[in-house]
Amino acid sequence: MVYAIEAHDLRKSFPLKVRKRAGASGVGDTGGAEGAEGAGGDAIAASVEAVRGVTLYVAAGEVFGFLGPNGAGKTTCQRMLTTLLSIDSGSAQVAGYDVSKNPHEVRQQIGYISQLGGADLPATGRENLRLTGRLYGLAPRQVEQKIAQLSRLLSLDELLDRKVRTYSGGQKRRLEIALGIIHEPQVLFMDEPTTGLDPQNRLSLWQHISKLREGGMTIFLTTHYLDEADQLADRLAIIDHGQIVAEGTPAALKGQVKNAQGQQPTLDDVFFEKTGRSLRDISWEDEK
Protein backbone atom coordinates (compact mmCIF):
# COMPACT_ATOMS: atom_id res chain seq x y z
CA MET A 1 0.00 0.00 0.00
CA VAL A 2 1.19 3.51 -0.83
CA TYR A 3 1.00 5.94 2.08
CA ALA A 4 0.60 9.69 1.64
CA ILE A 5 1.34 10.30 5.33
CA GLU A 6 3.52 8.20 7.64
CA ALA A 7 4.22 9.29 11.20
CA HIS A 8 6.32 7.29 13.67
CA ASP A 9 6.41 8.02 17.42
CA LEU A 10 5.88 11.78 17.05
CA ARG A 11 6.54 13.76 20.22
CA LYS A 12 6.28 17.45 21.02
CA SER A 13 6.70 19.36 24.28
CA PHE A 14 6.16 23.03 25.01
CA PRO A 15 8.01 25.04 27.68
CA LEU A 16 6.06 26.62 30.49
CA LYS A 17 7.07 29.11 33.14
CA VAL A 18 5.12 28.58 36.34
CA ARG A 19 5.32 31.05 39.21
CA LYS A 20 6.05 29.34 42.53
CA ARG A 21 4.22 30.47 45.64
CA ALA A 22 6.34 32.20 48.26
CA GLY A 23 7.68 29.71 50.78
CA ALA A 24 6.71 26.67 48.68
CA SER A 25 9.12 23.82 48.47
CA GLY A 26 9.94 21.46 45.61
CA VAL A 27 8.77 22.31 42.13
CA GLY A 28 5.44 23.79 43.11
CA ASP A 29 2.15 23.31 41.30
CA THR A 30 3.04 22.66 37.65
CA GLY A 31 -0.07 20.74 36.71
CA GLY A 32 1.90 17.56 36.16
CA ALA A 33 4.57 19.17 33.99
CA GLU A 34 8.20 18.34 34.54
CA GLY A 35 10.42 21.18 35.72
CA ALA A 36 13.22 22.51 37.87
CA GLU A 37 13.62 25.45 40.22
CA GLY A 38 14.60 28.66 38.46
CA ALA A 39 17.12 31.31 39.49
CA GLY A 40 16.41 32.70 42.93
CA GLY A 41 13.90 29.95 43.64
CA ASP A 42 10.89 32.09 42.64
CA ALA A 43 9.95 30.44 39.34
CA ILE A 44 10.08 27.09 37.61
CA ALA A 45 11.05 26.24 34.05
CA ALA A 46 8.64 23.47 33.12
CA SER A 47 7.38 21.69 30.02
CA VAL A 48 4.22 19.90 29.00
CA GLU A 49 4.23 17.02 26.49
CA ALA A 50 1.43 17.80 24.05
CA VAL A 51 2.04 14.85 21.70
CA ARG A 52 3.26 11.59 23.22
CA GLY A 53 4.31 9.01 20.68
CA VAL A 54 1.78 9.35 17.85
CA THR A 55 2.08 6.80 15.04
CA LEU A 56 -0.33 6.84 12.13
CA TYR A 57 -0.55 5.94 8.44
CA VAL A 58 -2.78 7.58 5.83
CA ALA A 59 -3.17 5.80 2.51
CA ALA A 60 -2.93 7.75 -0.72
CA GLY A 61 -6.35 8.85 -1.94
CA GLU A 62 -8.25 8.41 1.32
CA VAL A 63 -10.03 10.85 3.61
CA PHE A 64 -8.58 10.46 7.11
CA GLY A 65 -10.57 11.93 9.98
CA PHE A 66 -8.78 13.17 13.11
CA LEU A 67 -10.89 13.64 16.25
CA GLY A 68 -10.11 14.54 19.84
CA PRO A 69 -11.07 16.75 22.79
CA ASN A 70 -9.74 20.28 23.07
CA GLY A 71 -6.08 20.20 24.07
CA ALA A 72 -5.69 16.56 23.02
CA GLY A 73 -2.91 17.28 20.50
CA LYS A 74 -4.86 17.45 17.22
CA THR A 75 -3.60 20.85 16.13
CA THR A 76 -0.05 20.15 17.31
CA CYS A 77 0.07 16.96 15.21
CA GLN A 78 -1.31 18.73 12.17
CA ARG A 79 1.13 21.61 12.52
CA MET A 80 4.06 19.18 12.72
CA LEU A 81 2.88 17.30 9.63
CA THR A 82 2.53 20.56 7.67
CA THR A 83 6.05 21.79 8.70
CA LEU A 84 4.60 24.67 10.74
CA LEU A 85 6.01 23.23 13.96
CA SER A 86 9.27 21.37 14.54
CA ILE A 87 9.25 17.73 15.65
CA ASP A 88 11.01 17.05 18.96
CA SER A 89 11.47 13.34 18.28
CA GLY A 90 10.11 10.69 15.97
CA SER A 91 9.74 11.08 12.22
CA ALA A 92 7.15 11.87 9.58
CA GLN A 93 6.91 11.61 5.82
CA VAL A 94 4.29 13.46 3.79
CA ALA A 95 3.91 12.88 0.04
CA GLY A 96 7.16 10.90 0.09
CA TYR A 97 9.30 13.61 1.74
CA ASP A 98 10.72 13.75 5.24
CA VAL A 99 9.03 16.59 7.11
CA SER A 100 12.13 17.56 9.08
CA LYS A 101 14.75 17.08 6.36
CA ASN A 102 12.79 18.30 3.32
CA PRO A 103 10.25 20.88 4.56
CA HIS A 104 10.31 22.90 1.31
CA GLU A 105 9.45 19.82 -0.77
CA VAL A 106 6.67 18.90 1.65
CA ARG A 107 5.14 22.38 1.34
CA GLN A 108 5.14 22.08 -2.43
CA GLN A 109 3.08 18.89 -2.19
CA ILE A 110 0.47 19.89 0.38
CA GLY A 111 -2.42 22.29 0.74
CA TYR A 112 -3.49 23.64 4.13
CA ILE A 113 -6.88 25.15 4.93
CA SER A 114 -6.99 26.50 8.46
CA GLN A 115 -10.11 26.99 10.51
CA LEU A 116 -9.68 30.76 10.34
CA GLY A 117 -9.11 30.82 6.58
CA GLY A 118 -6.60 32.89 4.66
CA ALA A 119 -8.39 34.74 1.88
CA ASP A 120 -7.73 38.47 1.46
CA LEU A 121 -11.17 39.98 2.15
CA PRO A 122 -10.78 43.32 0.25
CA ALA A 123 -9.63 41.48 -2.90
CA THR A 124 -11.80 39.56 -5.34
CA GLY A 125 -11.81 35.79 -5.53
CA ARG A 126 -9.95 35.94 -8.84
CA GLU A 127 -7.27 38.22 -7.39
CA ASN A 128 -6.79 35.86 -4.45
CA LEU A 129 -6.39 32.88 -6.76
CA ARG A 130 -4.00 34.68 -9.11
CA LEU A 131 -1.76 35.77 -6.24
CA THR A 132 -1.69 32.31 -4.65
CA GLY A 133 -0.96 30.61 -7.96
CA ARG A 134 1.95 32.94 -8.70
CA LEU A 135 3.35 32.45 -5.18
CA TYR A 136 3.43 28.71 -5.89
CA GLY A 137 5.47 29.41 -9.04
CA LEU A 138 2.77 28.81 -11.66
CA ALA A 139 3.06 30.70 -14.93
CA PRO A 140 0.30 33.28 -15.64
CA ARG A 141 -1.28 31.05 -18.29
CA GLN A 142 -1.29 28.07 -15.91
CA VAL A 143 -2.91 30.20 -13.23
CA GLU A 144 -5.76 31.22 -15.53
CA GLN A 145 -6.31 27.59 -16.56
CA LYS A 146 -6.40 26.50 -12.91
CA ILE A 147 -8.85 29.28 -12.01
CA ALA A 148 -11.20 28.09 -14.76
CA GLN A 149 -10.92 24.45 -13.62
CA LEU A 150 -11.45 25.24 -9.94
CA SER A 151 -14.37 27.53 -10.72
CA ARG A 152 -16.17 24.61 -12.33
CA LEU A 153 -15.18 22.13 -9.63
CA LEU A 154 -16.18 24.33 -6.69
CA SER A 155 -19.00 26.37 -8.28
CA LEU A 156 -17.17 29.69 -8.11
CA ASP A 157 -18.03 31.14 -11.55
CA GLU A 158 -20.43 33.80 -10.30
CA LEU A 159 -18.21 34.75 -7.36
CA LEU A 160 -14.78 35.30 -8.90
CA ASP A 161 -15.10 39.03 -9.57
CA ARG A 162 -16.79 39.90 -6.28
CA LYS A 163 -14.82 41.05 -3.25
CA VAL A 164 -14.41 38.21 -0.76
CA ARG A 165 -15.90 40.26 2.09
CA THR A 166 -19.27 40.01 0.28
CA TYR A 167 -19.20 36.17 0.26
CA SER A 168 -21.36 34.01 2.50
CA GLY A 169 -19.61 31.58 4.86
CA GLY A 170 -20.04 28.66 2.48
CA GLN A 171 -18.86 30.66 -0.54
CA LYS A 172 -15.76 31.85 1.32
CA ARG A 173 -14.97 28.28 2.40
CA ARG A 174 -15.15 27.06 -1.22
CA LEU A 175 -12.76 29.83 -2.28
CA GLU A 176 -10.35 28.83 0.51
CA ILE A 177 -10.40 25.24 -0.72
CA ALA A 178 -9.56 26.51 -4.20
CA LEU A 179 -6.66 28.53 -2.75
CA GLY A 180 -5.43 25.40 -0.99
CA ILE A 181 -5.41 23.21 -4.09
CA ILE A 182 -4.54 25.59 -6.95
CA HIS A 183 -1.05 24.04 -7.14
CA GLU A 184 -2.50 20.49 -7.32
CA PRO A 185 -1.18 19.18 -3.98
CA GLN A 186 -1.04 15.47 -3.28
CA VAL A 187 -2.28 15.95 0.28
CA LEU A 188 -4.83 18.46 1.57
CA PHE A 189 -5.00 19.28 5.29
CA MET A 190 -8.37 20.69 6.38
CA ASP A 191 -8.90 22.04 9.90
CA GLU A 192 -12.58 22.18 10.92
CA PRO A 193 -13.70 23.06 7.36
CA THR A 194 -17.44 23.42 8.08
CA THR A 195 -17.36 25.16 11.48
CA GLY A 196 -19.93 27.95 11.54
CA LEU A 197 -21.72 26.91 8.33
CA ASP A 198 -25.47 26.30 8.18
CA PRO A 199 -26.68 22.75 7.33
CA GLN A 200 -27.23 23.53 3.63
CA ASN A 201 -23.73 24.94 3.16
CA ARG A 202 -22.21 22.07 5.18
CA LEU A 203 -23.87 19.53 2.88
CA SER A 204 -22.71 21.45 -0.19
CA LEU A 205 -19.14 21.51 1.09
CA TRP A 206 -19.28 17.76 1.83
CA GLN A 207 -20.16 17.20 -1.82
CA HIS A 208 -17.20 19.28 -2.97
CA ILE A 209 -14.84 17.42 -0.62
CA SER A 210 -16.13 14.13 -2.04
CA LYS A 211 -15.28 15.39 -5.54
CA LEU A 212 -11.69 16.01 -4.43
CA ARG A 213 -11.46 12.47 -3.08
CA GLU A 214 -12.86 11.07 -6.32
CA GLY A 215 -10.04 12.91 -8.10
CA GLY A 216 -7.47 11.00 -6.05
CA MET A 217 -6.52 13.65 -3.50
CA THR A 218 -5.56 12.56 0.02
CA ILE A 219 -7.41 14.58 2.68
CA PHE A 220 -6.44 14.87 6.36
CA LEU A 221 -9.56 16.22 8.07
CA THR A 222 -9.93 17.44 11.63
CA THR A 223 -13.53 17.97 12.72
CA HIS A 224 -15.81 18.20 15.74
CA TYR A 225 -18.85 17.05 13.75
CA LEU A 226 -19.56 13.34 14.17
CA ASP A 227 -21.85 13.11 11.16
CA GLU A 228 -19.14 14.77 9.08
CA ALA A 229 -16.51 12.21 10.09
CA ASP A 230 -18.98 9.38 9.53
CA GLN A 231 -19.99 10.69 6.11
CA LEU A 232 -16.59 11.66 4.72
CA ALA A 233 -13.82 9.66 6.43
CA ASP A 234 -12.63 6.34 5.04
CA ARG A 235 -10.73 5.88 8.31
CA LEU A 236 -10.30 7.97 11.42
CA ALA A 237 -8.24 8.24 14.58
CA ILE A 238 -9.13 9.60 18.01
CA ILE A 239 -6.38 11.33 19.98
CA ASP A 240 -6.56 12.03 23.72
CA HIS A 241 -3.85 13.34 26.07
CA GLY A 242 -1.40 13.33 23.16
CA GLN A 243 -1.86 9.64 22.26
CA ILE A 244 -3.92 7.75 19.70
CA VAL A 245 -6.63 5.87 21.62
CA ALA A 246 -8.62 4.46 18.69
CA GLU A 247 -8.14 4.05 14.94
CA GLY A 248 -10.09 2.34 12.16
CA THR A 249 -13.02 2.75 9.80
CA PRO A 250 -16.12 4.41 11.27
CA ALA A 251 -18.05 1.15 10.89
CA ALA A 252 -15.36 -0.94 12.59
CA LEU A 253 -15.05 1.48 15.51
CA LYS A 254 -18.81 1.60 16.04
CA GLY A 255 -18.84 -2.19 16.00
CA GLN A 256 -16.53 -2.25 19.05
CA VAL A 257 -18.93 -0.45 21.42
CA LYS A 258 -22.48 -0.70 22.73
CA ASN A 259 -25.01 2.11 22.97
CA ALA A 260 -26.24 2.76 26.51
CA GLN A 261 -29.87 2.88 25.28
CA GLY A 262 -29.51 -0.30 23.26
CA GLN A 263 -29.64 1.62 19.97
CA GLN A 264 -27.27 1.42 17.01
CA PRO A 265 -23.82 2.63 18.22
CA THR A 266 -22.61 6.00 16.94
CA LEU A 267 -19.23 7.67 16.74
CA ASP A 268 -20.20 9.63 19.84
CA ASP A 269 -20.45 6.31 21.71
CA VAL A 270 -16.95 5.43 20.46
CA PHE A 271 -15.61 8.84 21.44
CA PHE A 272 -17.17 8.68 24.91
CA GLU A 273 -15.80 5.21 25.59
CA LYS A 274 -12.28 6.20 24.54
CA THR A 275 -12.07 9.67 26.14
CA GLY A 276 -14.81 9.82 28.77
CA ARG A 277 -16.40 12.81 27.05
CA SER A 278 -19.08 13.36 24.44
CA LEU A 279 -17.80 15.04 21.30
CA ARG A 280 -21.22 16.67 20.90
CA ASP A 281 -20.75 18.36 24.29
CA ILE A 282 -17.27 19.53 23.28
CA SER A 283 -18.62 20.96 20.01
CA TRP A 284 -21.37 22.82 21.86
CA GLU A 285 -18.86 24.29 24.34
CA ASP A 286 -16.72 25.57 21.44
CA GLU A 287 -19.66 27.36 19.84
CA LYS A 288 -20.97 29.11 23.00
Secondary structure, DSSP 8 states (H G I E B T S, - for coil): --EEEEEEEEEEEEEEEEE--TT--TT---TT-EEEE-GGGSEEEEEEEEEEEEEEEEETT-EEEEE--TTSSHHHHHHHHTTSS--SEEEEEETTEETTT-HHHHHHHEEEE-SS----TTSBHHHHHHHHHHHTT--HHHHHHHHHHHHHHTT-TTTTTSBGGGS-HHHHHHHHHHHHHTT--SEEEEESTTTT--HHHHHHHHHHHHHHHHTT-EEEEE-S-HHHHHHH-SEEEEEETTEEEEEE-HHHHHTT---TTSS---HHHHHHHHHSS-HHHHHHHHH-
